[in-house]
């Protein structure tokens, strides 16, 4: 996408190494620069602590409103193909697996979110199965806005949306920020735009 650069690397649920190339028939392995001993490197800013519970809340709402009806539908549909006992077990199993997923995955996802702002760019890192690093040059940022859904409002958090000259949706999103942190980051990003406009 014009205006920002995305890099996705296999993450392996905690794997801190990824393949960077080959030399003399051997694999060159490079340490993941975003993480140190399983944690985000010190230069990366983390989301608000309560964002962990925000992620859990969003996952539970998704489980309740989507996966529970889907599990019931799968169980009912299976009645036409397999004995009723097995159909009930199938539906309950799917519902239970998604429930455990909703309990476990949000914390893993939270631990892998971070962002870093310097003089030239904003970098956002996320991803559980694949490490995704989005680099947005500050000179290409057109506007920045904050958004807050009902669940985020409940937790007192907001999300930051960064738009570049590409003009197609948001080029970068940082969820789970405290409002004052989001506003401070927004002002820092827009200060470069104001400086360029004043030149």
JOBEL-V353167 format. One record per pair of residues at least 12 apart in sequence whose C-alpha atoms are under 8 Angstrom apart, sorted by the first residue. I is the first residue (numbers start at 0). J is the second residue. Records with the same first field share a line. If there is no record, write none. Layout:
I->J + J
This chain:
0->165 + 170
1->164 + 165
2->135 + 136 + 139 + 140 + 163 + 164 + 165 + 170
3->133 + 134 + 135 + 136 + 163 + 170
4->132 + 133 + 134 + 135
5->131 + 132 + 133 + 134
6->130 + 131 + 132 + 133
7->129 + 130 + 131 + 132
8->129 + 130 + 131
9->128 + 129 + 130
10->126 + 127 + 128 + 129 + 130
11->127 + 128 + 129
12->127 + 128
13->37
15->30 + 31 + 34 + 35 + 36 + 37
16->28 + 29 + 30 + 31
17->29 + 30 + 31
33->124
38->110
39->110 + 111 + 113
42->115
43->113 + 114 + 115
44->113 + 114 + 115
45->112 + 113 + 114
46->109 + 112 + 113 + 174 + 175 + 176
47->175 + 176 + 177
49->154 + 175
50->109 + 154 + 156 + 174 + 175 + 176
51->105 + 106 + 109
53->150 + 151 + 154 + 175
54->105 + 106 + 109
55->101 + 102 + 105 + 106
56->150
57->150
58->101 + 102 + 105
59->98 + 101 + 102
62->97 + 98 + 101
66->94 + 97
67->94
70->90 + 91 + 93 + 94
71->90 + 91
72->90
73->86 + 89 + 90
74->86 + 87 + 88 + 89 + 90 + 91
75->87
107->127
108->125 + 126 + 127
111->124 + 125 + 126 + 127
112->124 + 125 + 126
113->125
114->173
118->137
119->136 + 137 + 138
120->134 + 135 + 136 + 137 + 138
121->134 + 135 + 136 + 137
122->134 + 135
123->171 + 173
133->171
135->170 + 171
137->188 + 191
138->191 + 192
139->163 + 164
140->161 + 162 + 163 + 164 + 188 + 189 + 192
141->161 + 162 + 163 + 164 + 192
142->161 + 162 + 163 + 189
143->159 + 160 + 161 + 162 + 185 + 188 + 189
144->159 + 160 + 161 + 185
145->157 + 158 + 159 + 160 + 181 + 182
146->158 + 159 + 160
151->175
155->177 + 178
156->175 + 176 + 177 + 178
157->174 + 175 + 176 + 177 + 178 + 181
158->172 + 173 + 174 + 175 + 176 + 181
159->172 + 173 + 174 + 176 + 181 + 185
160->172 + 173
